[in-house]
Amino acid sequence: NWVSGSISDQMFFKFLIEKNLIKSVEKPSDKTMIPYWYKANAKLWLDKKISDSEFIKGLQYLVDQKIVKI
């Protein structure tokens, strides 16, 4: 899974964009990077301590603020 590193940030973002879960004007590239600290939120999400929408809103924020490099 993405949290453990078996799926790249690029593949994870591609999936989210294809499923219309997040919006991005750019397509993920080989340089797509999600900050390591955000994966802590993924752990909370997997443990059902935050909702799906909270997790996705956090990723959208990272894209909107250009914190995530796509």
SERO-641579 format. One line per field, with one value per residue: residue number from 1; residue in one letter; x, y, z of N, C-alpha, C in turn. Coordinates in steps of 0.2 Angstrom, whole numbers. Example, Ala and Ser with C-alpha at 12.3 -4.5 7.8 and 13.67 -1.06 7.14 Angstrom:
2
n	1	2
res	A	S
nxx	66	64
nyy	-28	-11
nzz	39	35
caxx	62	68
cayy	-22	-5
cazz	39	36
cxx	66	64
cyy	-16	0
czz	39	39
//
This chain:
70
n	1	2	3	4	5	6	7	8	9	10	11	12	13	14	15	16	17	18	19	20	21	22	23	24	25	26	27	28	29	30	31	32	33	34	35	36	37	38	39	40	41	42	43	44	45	46	47	48	49	50	51	52	53	54	55	56	57	58	59	60	61	62	63	64	65	66	67	68	69	70
res	N	W	V	S	G	S	I	S	D	Q	M	F	F	K	F	L	I	E	K	N	L	I	K	S	V	E	K	P	S	D	K	T	M	I	P	Y	W	Y	K	A	N	A	K	L	W	L	D	K	K	I	S	D	S	E	F	I	K	G	L	Q	Y	L	V	D	Q	K	I	V	K	I
nxx	4	1	6	15	25	25	17	20	20	16	8	-2	-7	-11	-22	-31	-34	-39	-51	-58	-57	-48	-43	-33	-23	-12	-4	1	19	35	41	32	28	23	23	32	28	14	10	7	-5	-12	-10	-18	-30	-31	-32	-45	-47	-48	-60	-64	-67	-60	-47	-45	-48	-37	-26	-30	-29	-15	-11	-17	-11	1	11	13	22	19
nyy	-6	12	19	11	11	3	7	20	38	45	35	34	47	48	38	44	56	51	45	56	61	70	86	92	102	98	83	68	66	58	64	67	71	67	75	67	68	69	56	51	56	47	35	37	38	25	18	22	34	46	53	48	59	69	65	66	79	85	81	87	101	101	100	112	122	120	112	99	92	90
nzz	0	-1	11	16	7	-5	-15	-26	-24	-35	-42	-32	-32	-46	-46	-37	-44	-56	-50	-47	-34	-30	-36	-49	-60	-66	-72	-62	-61	-63	-53	-43	-27	-10	5	18	31	30	28	40	43	34	40	52	45	39	51	54	61	57	45	28	20	27	25	11	9	16	7	-5	0	1	-13	-18	-11	-16	-10	-12	-24	-40
caxx	0	5	9	21	29	24	14	23	16	14	3	-7	-11	-15	-28	-35	-36	-44	-57	-61	-57	-45	-43	-26	-23	-7	-4	7	25	40	44	27	30	19	27	32	24	7	8	5	-13	-14	-10	-24	-36	-32	-35	-52	-47	-51	-64	-62	-67	-54	-40	-45	-47	-30	-22	-32	-25	-8	-11	-19	-5	8	15	14	25	16
cayy	0	18	21	7	13	-2	11	27	44	46	31	35	53	46	35	49	60	47	43	62	62	77	90	94	104	94	75	66	64	54	69	68	69	69	75	61	69	68	49	50	56	41	30	39	36	18	16	25	39	52	51	48	66	73	63	69	87	86	80	93	106	100	102	119	126	118	109	93	93	86
cazz	0	-1	17	17	1	-10	-21	-27	-23	-42	-43	-28	-35	-52	-44	-34	-49	-60	-47	-46	-27	-29	-43	-51	-67	-68	-71	-58	-64	-59	-47	-38	-20	-5	11	22	37	28	28	47	42	31	46	55	40	39	58	55	66	53	39	21	17	30	22	5	10	17	1	-9	2	-1	-20	-19	-8	-20	-5	-16	-31	-45
cxx	4	8	15	26	29	21	17	18	13	8	-3	-11	-14	-22	-33	-38	-41	-51	-61	-61	-53	-44	-36	-26	-17	-8	2	13	29	42	38	29	25	23	27	28	16	5	6	-3	-15	-15	-17	-30	-37	-34	-42	-52	-49	-55	-61	-61	-61	-48	-40	-44	-40	-25	-24	-29	-18	-7	-12	-14	2	13	17	17	23	20
cyy	6	20	17	8	8	1	18	32	46	42	32	42	52	43	40	54	57	46	50	63	68	79	92	96	100	87	74	64	60	58	70	66	71	70	69	62	68	61	47	51	50	35	31	37	29	15	19	30	46	49	51	55	70	71	66	76	89	86	86	99	106	102	109	123	125	115	102	95	88	87
czz	0	5	18	12	-5	-16	-21	-26	-30	-43	-39	-30	-41	-50	-41	-39	-54	-57	-45	-38	-26	-36	-43	-58	-70	-67	-66	-63	-60	-53	-42	-31	-15	1	16	28	36	29	35	47	38	36	50	51	40	46	59	60	63	47	33	18	21	27	15	5	11	11	-4	-7	0	-8	-21	-16	-11	-15	-9	-22	-35	-52
//
